[in-house]
Amino acid sequence: MSLFQAIIGGGFAIFILFGCSILSLAIIIERCFYYKSRSKVKRRDFMDEISAELKRDRLMNALDICESTKTPFSSVVHAGLKLFGHNESVISNAMEREVTIETTKLEQYTSVVGTIASTAVYIGLFGTVLGIIRAFHDIAQNAGSGGMNVVINGIAEALICTAAGLCVAVPAVIAYNYFIKRIDKFVVDMDLVVSETMDLIATKHR
């Protein structure tokens, strides 16, 4: 029995897992590129530039830097600086809202990978159970005419589903945990720039 025949023999669960693997891989690639494009600038370097511009009373330059820098924390700082001169609570609330918006963007699609990671193994096991049931049915239908070959082929086809489920789930689990770590780092940076920006604004108001 070739590998292709074994896969086909795995039944519909194999095709579900194949679809899950394609979807998971597409999201993993998209998210990796997204996070990479949003982490080219270090928070410390960015805030040093913003601080320098504000000390020279060049608010518009600081806003331009925010707009040209494609990172989550630059959007948060931009939301605060464009309200420069307003009450500090208004500025703080605006930045907190922007943190929520950017966090939602960072988390986009990651729940799909997490769902695939947690369910792929069960889909594989379900396919295996159905395959074993089918194998025993074939054994009963061909009693005395297939011997061990019928048993071995039937069980092999059934276990393909479990193997496929693991192959889909393991990369998805690794990717999901990686995404969570990256998102946490982005959120920490955004929380820090909120505090730093409020300090800069408070200093300018004195």
C-alpha positions as CSV (number, residue, x, y, z in Angstrom):
1,M,0.0,0.0,0.0
2,S,1.5,3.3,-1.1
3,L,1.4,6.5,1.1
4,F,-1.0,8.1,-1.3
5,Q,-3.4,5.1,-1.0
6,A,-3.1,5.2,2.8
7,I,-3.9,8.9,2.8
8,I,-6.9,8.4,0.6
9,G,-8.0,5.5,2.7
10,G,-8.0,7.8,5.8
11,G,-11.4,9.1,4.7
12,F,-12.9,12.5,4.9
13,A,-11.0,13.5,8.1
14,I,-7.8,13.6,6.1
15,F,-9.4,16.2,3.7
16,I,-10.6,18.3,6.7
17,L,-7.1,18.2,8.2
18,F,-5.6,19.1,4.8
19,G,-7.8,22.2,4.7
20,C,-6.9,23.1,8.2
21,S,-3.2,22.8,7.4
22,I,-3.5,25.1,4.4
23,L,-5.5,27.7,6.4
24,S,-3.1,27.5,9.4
25,L,0.0,27.8,7.1
26,A,-1.5,30.8,5.3
27,I,-2.3,32.6,8.6
28,I,1.2,31.8,10.0
29,I,2.9,33.3,7.0
30,E,0.7,36.4,7.0
31,R,1.1,37.0,10.7
32,C,4.9,36.5,10.6
33,F,5.3,39.1,7.8
34,Y,2.9,41.5,9.6
35,Y,4.7,41.3,12.9
36,K,8.1,41.7,11.2
37,S,7.0,44.8,9.3
38,R,5.7,46.3,12.6
39,S,8.9,45.7,14.6
40,K,11.6,47.3,12.4
41,V,11.8,50.4,14.7
42,K,12.9,50.1,18.4
43,R,10.6,51.8,20.9
44,R,13.5,53.5,22.7
45,D,14.9,55.1,19.5
46,F,11.4,56.2,18.4
47,M,10.7,57.9,21.7
48,D,14.1,59.6,21.7
49,E,13.1,61.2,18.3
50,I,9.7,62.2,19.6
51,S,11.2,63.7,22.8
52,A,13.8,65.7,20.8
53,E,11.1,67.2,18.5
54,L,8.9,68.1,21.4
55,K,11.7,69.8,23.2
56,R,12.2,72.0,20.2
57,D,8.5,72.7,20.1
58,R,8.1,71.0,16.7
59,L,4.9,69.1,17.3
60,M,4.1,68.7,13.6
61,N,7.5,67.0,13.0
62,A,6.7,64.6,15.8
63,L,3.3,63.8,14.3
64,D,5.0,63.3,10.9
65,I,7.4,60.8,12.5
66,C,4.5,58.9,14.0
67,E,2.7,58.7,10.7
68,S,5.8,57.5,8.8
69,T,6.7,54.8,11.4
70,K,4.6,51.7,10.9
71,T,4.5,50.3,14.4
72,P,1.6,49.8,16.9
73,F,3.2,52.1,19.4
74,S,3.7,54.9,16.9
75,S,-0.1,54.9,16.3
76,V,-0.6,55.2,20.1
77,V,1.8,58.1,20.4
78,H,0.1,59.8,17.4
79,A,-3.3,59.5,19.0
80,G,-2.0,61.3,22.0
81,L,0.1,64.0,20.3
82,K,-2.7,65.1,18.0
83,L,-4.7,66.0,21.1
84,F,-1.8,68.0,22.5
85,G,-3.2,70.9,24.6
86,H,-6.3,69.0,25.7
87,N,-6.9,67.7,29.2
88,E,-4.5,65.0,30.2
89,S,-7.3,62.5,30.9
90,V,-8.6,63.1,27.4
91,I,-5.2,62.4,25.9
92,S,-4.7,59.3,28.1
93,N,-8.1,57.9,27.1
94,A,-7.4,58.4,23.4
95,M,-4.1,56.5,23.7
96,E,-5.7,53.7,25.7
97,R,-8.4,53.3,23.0
98,E,-5.6,53.2,20.3
99,V,-3.9,50.5,22.3
100,T,-7.1,48.4,22.2
101,I,-7.4,49.0,18.5
102,E,-3.8,48.0,17.7
103,T,-4.0,45.0,20.0
104,T,-7.1,43.8,18.1
105,K,-5.2,44.1,14.8
106,L,-2.3,42.2,16.3
107,E,-4.6,39.4,17.4
108,Q,-6.4,39.1,14.1
109,Y,-6.6,35.5,12.8
110,T,-4.5,34.1,15.7
111,S,-7.6,32.6,17.3
112,V,-8.1,30.5,14.1
113,V,-4.6,29.0,14.5
114,G,-5.3,28.4,18.2
115,T,-8.5,26.6,17.4
116,I,-6.8,24.4,14.7
117,A,-4.0,23.7,17.2
118,S,-6.5,22.4,19.8
119,T,-8.9,20.5,17.5
120,A,-6.7,18.9,14.8
121,V,-5.6,16.0,17.0
122,Y,-9.3,15.3,17.9
123,I,-10.3,15.4,14.2
124,G,-7.4,12.9,13.5
125,L,-8.6,10.7,16.4
126,F,-12.1,10.8,15.1
127,G,-10.9,9.7,11.7
128,T,-8.9,6.9,13.2
129,V,-11.9,5.6,15.2
130,L,-14.0,5.6,12.0
131,G,-11.2,3.9,10.1
132,I,-10.9,1.2,12.7
133,I,-14.7,0.6,12.6
134,R,-14.5,0.4,8.8
135,A,-11.5,-2.0,9.1
136,F,-13.4,-4.3,11.4
137,H,-16.4,-4.2,9.2
138,D,-14.1,-5.2,6.2
139,I,-12.6,-8.0,8.3
140,A,-16.1,-9.3,9.1
141,Q,-17.1,-9.1,5.4
142,N,-14.0,-10.9,4.2
143,A,-13.6,-13.4,7.1
144,G,-11.3,-16.2,6.1
145,S,-10.2,-14.5,2.8
146,G,-7.8,-11.8,3.8
147,G,-6.1,-12.8,7.0
148,M,-3.7,-10.4,8.6
149,N,-3.3,-8.3,5.4
150,V,-6.9,-7.1,5.8
151,V,-6.3,-6.2,9.5
152,I,-2.9,-4.5,8.9
153,N,-4.1,-2.5,5.9
154,G,-7.2,-1.3,7.7
155,I,-5.4,-0.3,10.9
156,A,-2.7,1.5,8.8
157,E,-5.2,3.5,6.9
158,A,-7.0,4.4,10.2
159,L,-3.8,5.5,12.0
160,I,-2.9,7.9,9.1
161,C,-5.6,10.2,10.4
162,T,-3.9,10.4,13.9
163,A,-0.5,11.1,12.3
164,A,-2.1,13.8,10.1
165,G,-3.8,15.4,13.0
166,L,-0.5,15.6,14.9
167,C,1.3,17.0,11.9
168,V,-1.3,19.8,11.7
169,A,-1.6,20.5,15.4
170,V,2.1,20.6,16.4
171,P,3.2,23.5,14.1
172,A,-0.1,25.3,14.9
173,V,0.6,25.1,18.7
174,I,4.2,26.4,18.2
175,A,3.0,29.2,16.0
176,Y,0.2,30.2,18.3
177,N,2.5,30.4,21.4
178,Y,4.9,32.4,19.3
179,F,2.2,34.8,18.3
180,I,1.1,35.3,21.9
181,K,4.7,36.2,22.9
182,R,5.0,38.7,20.1
183,I,1.7,40.3,20.9
184,D,2.6,40.6,24.6
185,K,5.8,42.4,23.6
186,F,3.9,44.8,21.4
187,V,1.4,45.5,24.2
188,V,4.2,46.1,26.7
189,D,5.8,48.6,24.2
190,M,2.4,50.4,23.8
191,D,1.8,50.6,27.5
192,L,5.3,52.1,28.0
193,V,4.8,54.7,25.3
194,V,1.5,55.8,26.9
195,S,3.3,56.5,30.1
196,E,6.3,58.1,28.4
197,T,4.1,60.3,26.2
198,M,2.1,61.5,29.1
199,D,5.3,62.4,30.9
200,L,6.5,64.4,27.9
201,I,3.1,66.2,27.6
202,A,3.1,67.0,31.3
203,T,6.6,68.4,31.1
204,K,5.6,70.7,28.2
205,H,2.6,72.0,30.2
206,R,4.8,73.1,33.1
